[in-house]
């Protein structure tokens, strides 16, 4: 655990390397997919810029979430941002930032820009289509990130001395490699979602992601042994948010159909006129 690489004389830990690989893979997939799905170059560039800002702020918000969990568990220690973060906190924060910036740009900034302005975009596809692409991008980045967690020794599992166990410096003994299991799950989920998007032309990628990852994360928490703070009763913070994800996934499934039907009805009315 904790191996490092030396780049131009500077030591870089493999956790950071895998995080960077994940972000790059996520952006490459997103750019390729938006082009394949008919996004204009200006719309694609704008969405990527908003996405990068959301990723950066998502990391920071993930740290704030972890600091909040620690404060709830032990208020006497004070509210301190230590650098530790929680993925679900970062995901929630990143999504809120992305949606907020997206609507701010589309409905406030873009309409006020003159044609020819560098920041002007036609935004030829709405945010609902992004709901089909975003979960795949997230699972790709998250999968590589979990490999980074394995090398860093964080997010480790319960003690185990079976043949499949690995040593964790943080735990001080061999543990279940839950980070590797999660990485495999996320890559498999990425493949399923890609098939849904490109082969089966499904519109339920976001719903499937929220429900399937929510269930997976709720279960895998029972096999983890790292300290993550507390939030509600005997549930870990991640288990609490996992329940919210599953409920949200079911809601997205029905909401997408409702708005999709309204969009189709509006198109039919336009064609008749």
C-alpha beads as a LAMMPS data file, in Angstrom:
LAMMPS data file: protein, C-alpha beads

273 atoms
272 bonds

1 atom types
1 bond types

-500.0 500.0 xlo xhi
-500.0 500.0 ylo yhi
-500.0 500.0 zlo zhi

Masses

1 110.0

Atoms # bond

1 1 1 0.000 0.000 0.000
2 1 1 0.967 3.644 -0.431
3 1 1 3.283 3.119 -3.440
4 1 1 4.400 6.330 -5.156
5 1 1 5.693 7.311 -8.569
6 1 1 8.290 9.980 -9.203
7 1 1 7.394 12.436 -11.954
8 1 1 9.975 15.133 -12.746
9 1 1 11.414 14.644 -9.290
10 1 1 8.062 14.977 -7.511
11 1 1 6.565 11.963 -5.666
12 1 1 2.961 11.239 -6.651
13 1 1 0.941 8.596 -4.806
14 1 1 -1.017 6.031 -6.796
15 1 1 -4.283 7.210 -5.251
16 1 1 -3.864 10.527 -7.054
17 1 1 -2.738 8.760 -10.245
18 1 1 -5.882 6.605 -10.380
19 1 1 -8.136 9.558 -9.554
20 1 1 -6.621 11.502 -12.471
21 1 1 -6.959 8.471 -14.782
22 1 1 -10.618 8.180 -13.767
23 1 1 -11.355 11.849 -14.445
24 1 1 -9.599 11.734 -17.833
25 1 1 -11.450 8.540 -18.829
26 1 1 -14.722 10.114 -17.693
27 1 1 -14.149 13.265 -19.772
28 1 1 -13.049 11.315 -22.875
29 1 1 -16.153 9.123 -22.704
30 1 1 -18.417 12.122 -22.138
31 1 1 -16.974 14.097 -25.061
32 1 1 -17.166 11.071 -27.395
33 1 1 -20.731 10.249 -26.349
34 1 1 -22.036 13.802 -26.646
35 1 1 -20.599 14.014 -30.166
36 1 1 -22.142 10.664 -31.085
37 1 1 -25.494 11.717 -29.617
38 1 1 -25.673 14.925 -31.642
39 1 1 -24.500 17.619 -29.248
40 1 1 -23.052 20.647 -31.029
41 1 1 -19.422 21.521 -30.395
42 1 1 -20.362 24.669 -28.439
43 1 1 -22.867 22.787 -26.284
44 1 1 -20.352 19.996 -25.649
45 1 1 -17.592 22.461 -24.683
46 1 1 -19.907 24.332 -22.310
47 1 1 -21.089 21.146 -20.595
48 1 1 -17.512 19.890 -20.165
49 1 1 -16.451 23.191 -18.572
50 1 1 -19.438 23.089 -16.194
51 1 1 -18.647 19.422 -15.473
52 1 1 -15.016 20.157 -14.572
53 1 1 -16.113 22.916 -12.184
54 1 1 -18.649 20.515 -10.629
55 1 1 -15.952 17.843 -10.185
56 1 1 -13.596 20.270 -8.419
57 1 1 -16.311 21.607 -6.124
58 1 1 -17.642 18.058 -5.632
59 1 1 -14.309 17.019 -4.089
60 1 1 -14.447 19.982 -1.724
61 1 1 -18.076 19.310 -0.771
62 1 1 -17.198 15.636 -0.164
63 1 1 -14.651 16.836 2.413
64 1 1 -17.259 19.073 4.039
65 1 1 -19.699 16.147 4.293
66 1 1 -17.071 13.992 6.022
67 1 1 -16.208 16.828 8.398
68 1 1 -19.926 17.171 9.175
69 1 1 -20.262 13.435 9.950
70 1 1 -17.250 13.655 12.277
71 1 1 -18.706 16.738 13.993
72 1 1 -22.110 15.050 14.509
73 1 1 -20.363 12.084 16.117
74 1 1 -18.020 14.159 18.284
75 1 1 -19.043 17.846 18.560
76 1 1 -16.375 18.524 21.199
77 1 1 -13.649 18.034 18.571
78 1 1 -15.031 20.932 16.548
79 1 1 -15.791 21.184 12.842
80 1 1 -12.555 20.397 11.002
81 1 1 -11.946 19.667 7.318
82 1 1 -9.116 17.135 7.426
83 1 1 -8.859 16.195 3.758
84 1 1 -10.855 12.979 4.112
85 1 1 -13.932 12.809 1.936
86 1 1 -16.991 10.708 1.258
87 1 1 -17.960 9.774 -2.298
88 1 1 -21.716 10.118 -1.847
89 1 1 -21.279 13.549 -0.267
90 1 1 -19.111 14.605 -3.188
91 1 1 -21.610 13.128 -5.655
92 1 1 -24.536 14.990 -4.107
93 1 1 -22.576 18.229 -4.003
94 1 1 -21.215 17.801 -7.512
95 1 1 -24.660 17.107 -8.962
96 1 1 -26.180 20.136 -7.229
97 1 1 -23.335 22.350 -8.470
98 1 1 -23.614 20.984 -12.017
99 1 1 -27.390 21.443 -12.229
100 1 1 -27.165 24.889 -10.662
101 1 1 -24.438 26.093 -13.033
102 1 1 -26.178 24.484 -16.015
103 1 1 -29.457 26.308 -15.431
104 1 1 -27.650 29.531 -14.532
105 1 1 -25.833 29.415 -17.861
106 1 1 -28.775 28.268 -20.012
107 1 1 -31.434 30.621 -18.618
108 1 1 -29.446 33.601 -17.323
109 1 1 -25.999 33.942 -18.897
110 1 1 -26.345 32.463 -22.407
111 1 1 -29.462 34.461 -23.457
112 1 1 -27.627 37.703 -22.619
113 1 1 -24.563 36.889 -24.730
114 1 1 -24.377 38.308 -28.245
115 1 1 -23.772 36.101 -31.280
116 1 1 -20.066 35.693 -31.876
117 1 1 -19.226 35.854 -28.199
118 1 1 -16.719 33.135 -27.266
119 1 1 -18.962 31.910 -24.441
120 1 1 -22.135 31.834 -26.542
121 1 1 -23.565 28.344 -27.118
122 1 1 -26.576 26.984 -28.978
123 1 1 -27.159 24.293 -26.280
124 1 1 -29.026 22.164 -28.832
125 1 1 -29.937 19.395 -26.377
126 1 1 -31.557 19.714 -22.957
127 1 1 -30.460 18.437 -19.558
128 1 1 -32.820 15.462 -19.691
129 1 1 -30.613 13.814 -22.320
130 1 1 -27.606 14.304 -20.046
131 1 1 -29.331 12.073 -17.491
132 1 1 -28.647 9.198 -19.875
133 1 1 -24.929 9.975 -20.220
134 1 1 -23.964 11.268 -16.757
135 1 1 -24.336 8.009 -14.771
136 1 1 -21.960 6.202 -17.147
137 1 1 -19.373 8.968 -16.805
138 1 1 -19.754 8.827 -13.017
139 1 1 -19.328 5.045 -12.775
140 1 1 -16.219 5.131 -14.981
141 1 1 -14.526 7.793 -12.851
142 1 1 -15.696 6.160 -9.615
143 1 1 -14.408 2.727 -10.672
144 1 1 -10.878 4.023 -11.259
145 1 1 -11.132 6.016 -8.046
146 1 1 -11.860 2.863 -6.055
147 1 1 -8.698 1.267 -7.440
148 1 1 -6.916 4.324 -6.057
149 1 1 -8.554 3.658 -2.685
150 1 1 -7.166 0.111 -2.762
151 1 1 -3.610 1.430 -3.214
152 1 1 -4.117 4.141 -0.595
153 1 1 -5.458 1.651 1.952
154 1 1 -8.525 3.774 2.686
155 1 1 -12.153 2.597 2.600
156 1 1 -10.915 -0.838 3.698
157 1 1 -12.969 -3.892 4.574
158 1 1 -13.267 -6.059 7.658
159 1 1 -10.334 -8.139 8.867
160 1 1 -9.751 -11.291 6.849
161 1 1 -6.897 -13.715 6.322
162 1 1 -8.396 -15.604 3.403
163 1 1 -6.447 -15.974 0.145
164 1 1 -8.267 -13.005 -1.366
165 1 1 -7.430 -10.604 1.482
166 1 1 -4.946 -7.727 1.163
167 1 1 -2.858 -5.885 3.715
168 1 1 -3.997 -2.385 4.714
169 1 1 -1.569 -0.007 6.394
170 1 1 -4.486 1.951 7.827
171 1 1 -6.017 -1.143 9.440
172 1 1 -2.686 -2.773 10.352
173 1 1 -3.764 -6.217 9.143
174 1 1 -5.213 -8.093 6.179
175 1 1 -8.688 -7.033 5.121
176 1 1 -11.421 -7.827 2.604
177 1 1 -10.574 -5.814 -0.566
178 1 1 -13.980 -4.140 -0.775
179 1 1 -12.463 -1.347 -2.887
180 1 1 -11.596 -3.863 -5.610
181 1 1 -15.048 -5.476 -5.440
182 1 1 -16.650 -2.058 -5.819
183 1 1 -14.389 -1.163 -8.745
184 1 1 -15.407 -4.383 -10.529
185 1 1 -19.082 -3.691 -9.807
186 1 1 -18.799 -0.141 -11.152
187 1 1 -17.067 -1.221 -14.367
188 1 1 -19.697 -3.917 -14.942
189 1 1 -22.426 -1.337 -14.267
190 1 1 -20.722 1.013 -16.744
191 1 1 -20.864 -1.720 -19.391
192 1 1 -24.548 -2.390 -18.715
193 1 1 -25.405 1.311 -18.922
194 1 1 -23.411 1.701 -22.160
195 1 1 -25.396 -1.158 -23.703
196 1 1 -28.623 0.446 -22.516
197 1 1 -27.647 3.768 -24.093
198 1 1 -26.207 2.673 -27.434
199 1 1 -27.751 -0.728 -28.202
200 1 1 -31.144 -0.722 -26.518
201 1 1 -31.750 3.053 -26.781
202 1 1 -33.051 3.049 -23.219
203 1 1 -33.936 6.186 -21.299
204 1 1 -33.525 4.679 -17.843
205 1 1 -29.755 4.904 -17.336
206 1 1 -30.000 7.330 -14.413
207 1 1 -32.752 5.357 -12.680
208 1 1 -30.834 2.088 -13.055
209 1 1 -27.647 3.715 -11.753
210 1 1 -29.287 5.230 -8.682
211 1 1 -31.153 2.052 -7.709
212 1 1 -28.379 -0.448 -8.452
213 1 1 -25.551 1.535 -6.869
214 1 1 -27.741 2.481 -3.917
215 1 1 -28.459 -1.199 -3.207
216 1 1 -24.830 -2.199 -3.782
217 1 1 -23.468 0.517 -1.505
218 1 1 -25.961 -0.279 1.253
219 1 1 -24.881 -3.943 1.249
220 1 1 -21.113 -3.422 0.863
221 1 1 -21.133 -1.143 3.912
222 1 1 -21.624 -4.236 6.094
223 1 1 -18.231 -5.515 4.902
224 1 1 -16.322 -2.270 5.514
225 1 1 -14.409 -1.569 8.700
226 1 1 -13.027 1.951 8.282
227 1 1 -14.428 4.693 10.465
228 1 1 -16.812 6.994 8.552
229 1 1 -18.719 8.783 11.300
230 1 1 -22.411 8.419 12.064
231 1 1 -25.610 10.067 10.859
232 1 1 -28.887 8.240 11.578
233 1 1 -29.219 5.478 14.174
234 1 1 -27.241 2.358 13.298
235 1 1 -27.003 3.321 9.642
236 1 1 -23.690 4.569 8.302
237 1 1 -23.886 7.896 6.439
238 1 1 -23.466 6.020 3.138
239 1 1 -26.297 3.626 3.964
240 1 1 -28.583 6.570 4.707
241 1 1 -27.774 8.208 1.370
242 1 1 -28.040 4.836 -0.375
243 1 1 -31.688 4.637 0.694
244 1 1 -32.212 8.153 -0.667
245 1 1 -30.552 7.086 -3.946
246 1 1 -32.895 4.121 -4.379
247 1 1 -35.955 6.278 -3.675
248 1 1 -34.580 8.937 -6.029
249 1 1 -33.978 6.331 -8.744
250 1 1 -37.578 5.162 -8.587
251 1 1 -38.750 8.792 -8.717
252 1 1 -36.533 9.525 -11.730
253 1 1 -37.957 6.470 -13.533
254 1 1 -41.501 7.875 -13.356
255 1 1 -40.579 11.549 -13.731
256 1 1 -38.625 10.863 -16.915
257 1 1 -41.637 9.149 -18.417
258 1 1 -43.943 11.979 -17.385
259 1 1 -41.781 14.723 -18.906
260 1 1 -40.885 12.605 -21.933
261 1 1 -44.574 12.083 -22.690
262 1 1 -45.240 15.822 -22.319
263 1 1 -42.365 16.536 -24.709
264 1 1 -43.719 14.064 -27.259
265 1 1 -47.235 15.526 -26.969
266 1 1 -45.837 19.031 -27.506
267 1 1 -43.962 17.864 -30.607
268 1 1 -47.146 16.319 -32.023
269 1 1 -49.061 19.550 -31.422
270 1 1 -46.331 21.518 -33.218
271 1 1 -46.440 19.133 -36.204
272 1 1 -50.248 19.425 -36.466
273 1 1 -50.099 23.202 -36.471

Bonds

1 1 1 2
2 1 2 3
3 1 3 4
4 1 4 5
5 1 5 6
6 1 6 7
7 1 7 8
8 1 8 9
9 1 9 10
10 1 10 11
11 1 11 12
12 1 12 13
13 1 13 14
14 1 14 15
15 1 15 16
16 1 16 17
17 1 17 18
18 1 18 19
19 1 19 20
20 1 20 21
21 1 21 22
22 1 22 23
23 1 23 24
24 1 24 25
25 1 25 26
26 1 26 27
27 1 27 28
28 1 28 29
29 1 29 30
30 1 30 31
31 1 31 32
32 1 32 33
33 1 33 34
34 1 34 35
35 1 35 36
36 1 36 37
37 1 37 38
38 1 38 39
39 1 39 40
40 1 40 41
41 1 41 42
42 1 42 43
43 1 43 44
44 1 44 45
45 1 45 46
46 1 46 47
47 1 47 48
48 1 48 49
49 1 49 50
50 1 50 51
51 1 51 52
52 1 52 53
53 1 53 54
54 1 54 55
55 1 55 56
56 1 56 57
57 1 57 58
58 1 58 59
59 1 59 60
60 1 60 61
61 1 61 62
62 1 62 63
63 1 63 64
64 1 64 65
65 1 65 66
66 1 66 67
67 1 67 68
68 1 68 69
69 1 69 70
70 1 70 71
71 1 71 72
72 1 72 73
73 1 73 74
74 1 74 75
75 1 75 76
76 1 76 77
77 1 77 78
78 1 78 79
79 1 79 80
80 1 80 81
81 1 81 82
82 1 82 83
83 1 83 84
84 1 84 85
85 1 85 86
86 1 86 87
87 1 87 88
88 1 88 89
89 1 89 90
90 1 90 91
91 1 91 92
92 1 92 93
93 1 93 94
94 1 94 95
95 1 95 96
96 1 96 97
97 1 97 98
98 1 98 99
99 1 99 100
100 1 100 101
101 1 101 102
102 1 102 103
103 1 103 104
104 1 104 105
105 1 105 106
106 1 106 107
107 1 107 108
108 1 108 109
109 1 109 110
110 1 110 111
111 1 111 112
112 1 112 113
113 1 113 114
114 1 114 115
115 1 115 116
116 1 116 117
117 1 117 118
118 1 118 119
119 1 119 120
120 1 120 121
121 1 121 122
122 1 122 123
123 1 123 124
124 1 124 125
125 1 125 126
126 1 126 127
127 1 127 128
128 1 128 129
129 1 129 130
130 1 130 131
131 1 131 132
132 1 132 133
133 1 133 134
134 1 134 135
135 1 135 136
136 1 136 137
137 1 137 138
138 1 138 139
139 1 139 140
140 1 140 141
141 1 141 142
142 1 142 143
143 1 143 144
144 1 144 145
145 1 145 146
146 1 146 147
147 1 147 148
148 1 148 149
149 1 149 150
150 1 150 151
151 1 151 152
152 1 152 153
153 1 153 154
154 1 154 155
155 1 155 156
156 1 156 157
157 1 157 158
158 1 158 159
159 1 159 160
160 1 160 161
161 1 161 162
162 1 162 163
163 1 163 164
164 1 164 165
165 1 165 166
166 1 166 167
167 1 167 168
168 1 168 169
169 1 169 170
170 1 170 171
171 1 171 172
172 1 172 173
173 1 173 174
174 1 174 175
175 1 175 176
176 1 176 177
177 1 177 178
178 1 178 179
179 1 179 180
180 1 180 181
181 1 181 182
182 1 182 183
183 1 183 184
184 1 184 185
185 1 185 186
186 1 186 187
187 1 187 188
188 1 188 189
189 1 189 190
190 1 190 191
191 1 191 192
192 1 192 193
193 1 193 194
194 1 194 195
195 1 195 196
196 1 196 197
197 1 197 198
198 1 198 199
199 1 199 200
200 1 200 201
201 1 201 202
202 1 202 203
203 1 203 204
204 1 204 205
205 1 205 206
206 1 206 207
207 1 207 208
208 1 208 209
209 1 209 210
210 1 210 211
211 1 211 212
212 1 212 213
213 1 213 214
214 1 214 215
215 1 215 216
216 1 216 217
217 1 217 218
218 1 218 219
219 1 219 220
220 1 220 221
221 1 221 222
222 1 222 223
223 1 223 224
224 1 224 225
225 1 225 226
226 1 226 227
227 1 227 228
228 1 228 229
229 1 229 230
230 1 230 231
231 1 231 232
232 1 232 233
233 1 233 234
234 1 234 235
235 1 235 236
236 1 236 237
237 1 237 238
238 1 238 239
239 1 239 240
240 1 240 241
241 1 241 242
242 1 242 243
243 1 243 244
244 1 244 245
245 1 245 246
246 1 246 247
247 1 247 248
248 1 248 249
249 1 249 250
250 1 250 251
251 1 251 252
252 1 252 253
253 1 253 254
254 1 254 255
255 1 255 256
256 1 256 257
257 1 257 258
258 1 258 259
259 1 259 260
260 1 260 261
261 1 261 262
262 1 262 263
263 1 263 264
264 1 264 265
265 1 265 266
266 1 266 267
267 1 267 268
268 1 268 269
269 1 269 270
270 1 270 271
271 1 271 272
272 1 272 273
